[in-house]
Amino acid sequence: MSVEFCGLTLAHPVINGSGTFDAIAAREVFGEELRERFPFAAYVSKTITLAPRAGNPPPRLWEASAGLINSIGLPNKGLDGYLREDLPKLAELLAGVADGAHGRAPVPLITNVMGASADELAQLLQACEERPEIAALELNVSCPNVDTGLDIGADPGQLERVVRAVRASTRKPLIVKLTPNTADVAACAIAAEHGGADAVSLINTLRAMALAPGAGAAWLGAGTGGLSGPAIRTVALAQVAAVAARVSIPVIGMGGVRSAADAQDLLDVGATLVAVGTESFRDPAAAARIARELARDPRSKTAAAGRAA
Ligand SMILES: Cc1cc2nc3c(=O)[nH]c(=O)nc-3n(C[C@H](O)[C@H](O)[C@H](O)COP(=O)(O)O)c2cc1C
């Protein structure tokens, strides 16, 4: 079932969506068992910013029909805290994951970073470049630009300029995580490719709002948040299809995946890898189940390739 992705060999095509599976916390809860049954073929960190962030005021979650609105606000220790405290723990965990055949195979680490300017992003990438534990980088471009206030990833011209400006900061594979909150996601994907991205990933959460029952005012402390889960699956499918048809770099598809059939839909429209996000909150082993079922799915190209090998 192995898959080639930007020069990395992954055991199967299922990874996690950034910010939806805390591997360090999971290690504390599940202990060694997590290494024996690690669910993802590559592990994506939550978003890291240059300076530490406290995140948004509570409440931060709202359960919607068939989905979740979150306004977590990217709390994190900042670049230095991540490199000093989290990276060694992640590297130690991922180096010793069981490969399913009585051996150990390292799971590649993809570090997800966000900056409000090309300069901030370049600093993040340069610092990560020096760390061999990091296999690839993902740029979260759902961040307002410090100068324009517009989300960096929402405007193709701005996105291409930013990716081009930071590309030389790393030789590691560079994935651009597109925002779905834009008029033309395919144009943004093409811009990322022209700027030098090695891959794109999508979709991030869709901007959404919920009112506190009976209060007529926003429930979430930040006012609005991002919708994820089954409610966005068909939007994700449309956006992944539109992007995969227009770029020649690999695409990581995500949004509402709960089953192998959902994952296979994204692979069928052109994704190379599929990420599981919100479903991991319901079932931390969901990605492992999906990868196992994909291998058995007669529609699965990866299963077919595996059988032919
Ligand atoms: C609680 C939560 C936190 C998230 N944090 C991040 C994050 O730190 N960085 C990021 O790029 N995406 C983040 N995402 C977006 C997910 O990675 C994913 O793109 C999105 O949730 C769609 O997939 P899903 O429907 O399977 O959850 C977050 C999503 C959720 C639900």
PDBQT file of the ligand as one rigid body, heavy atoms in Angstrom, charges set to zero:
ROOT
HETATM    1  C1  LIG A 401      -9.989  21.611  16.482  1.00  0.00    +0.000 C 
HETATM    2  C2  LIG A 401      -9.302  21.826  15.153  1.00  0.00    +0.000 A 
HETATM    3  C3  LIG A 401      -8.033  22.421  15.135  1.00  0.00    +0.000 A 
HETATM    4  C4  LIG A 401      -7.382  22.639  13.911  1.00  0.00    +0.000 A 
HETATM    5  N1  LIG A 401      -6.132  23.210  13.922  1.00  0.00    +0.000 NA
HETATM    6  C5  LIG A 401      -5.495  23.423  12.743  1.00  0.00    +0.000 A 
HETATM    7  C6  LIG A 401      -4.173  23.961  12.744  1.00  0.00    +0.000 A 
HETATM    8  O1  LIG A 401      -3.544  24.196  13.785  1.00  0.00    +0.000 OA
HETATM    9  N2  LIG A 401      -3.588  24.185  11.527  1.00  0.00    +0.000 N 
HETATM   10  C7  LIG A 401      -4.203  23.886  10.330  1.00  0.00    +0.000 A 
HETATM   11  O2  LIG A 401      -3.608  24.092   9.268  1.00  0.00    +0.000 OA
HETATM   12  N3  LIG A 401      -5.446  23.334  10.324  1.00  0.00    +0.000 NA
HETATM   13  C8  LIG A 401      -6.100  23.103  11.492  1.00  0.00    +0.000 A 
HETATM   14  N4  LIG A 401      -7.342  22.525  11.477  1.00  0.00    +0.000 N 
HETATM   15  C9  LIG A 401      -7.970  22.150  10.187  1.00  0.00    +0.000 C 
HETATM   16  C10 LIG A 401      -7.803  20.650   9.902  1.00  0.00    +0.000 C 
HETATM   17  O3  LIG A 401      -6.441  20.289   9.765  1.00  0.00    +0.000 OA
HETATM   18  C11 LIG A 401      -8.560  20.263   8.601  1.00  0.00    +0.000 C 
HETATM   19  O4  LIG A 401      -8.043  21.008   7.528  1.00  0.00    +0.000 OA
HETATM   20  C12 LIG A 401     -10.061  20.508   8.692  1.00  0.00    +0.000 C 
HETATM   21  O5  LIG A 401     -10.538  20.274   9.989  1.00  0.00    +0.000 OA
HETATM   22  C13 LIG A 401     -10.874  19.675   7.690  1.00  0.00    +0.000 C 
HETATM   23  O6  LIG A 401     -10.750  18.295   7.939  1.00  0.00    +0.000 OA
HETATM   24  P1  LIG A 401     -11.829  17.457   8.834  1.00  0.00    +0.000 P 
HETATM   25  O7  LIG A 401     -13.182  17.832   8.355  1.00  0.00    +0.000 OA
HETATM   26  O8  LIG A 401     -11.469  16.036   8.614  1.00  0.00    +0.000 OA
HETATM   27  O9  LIG A 401     -11.608  17.889  10.254  1.00  0.00    +0.000 OA
HETATM   28  C14 LIG A 401      -8.018  22.289  12.689  1.00  0.00    +0.000 A 
HETATM   29  C15 LIG A 401      -9.278  21.688  12.730  1.00  0.00    +0.000 A 
HETATM   30  C16 LIG A 401      -9.924  21.455  13.930  1.00  0.00    +0.000 A 
HETATM   31  C17 LIG A 401     -11.280  20.791  13.934  1.00  0.00    +0.000 C 
ENDROOT
TORSDOF 0
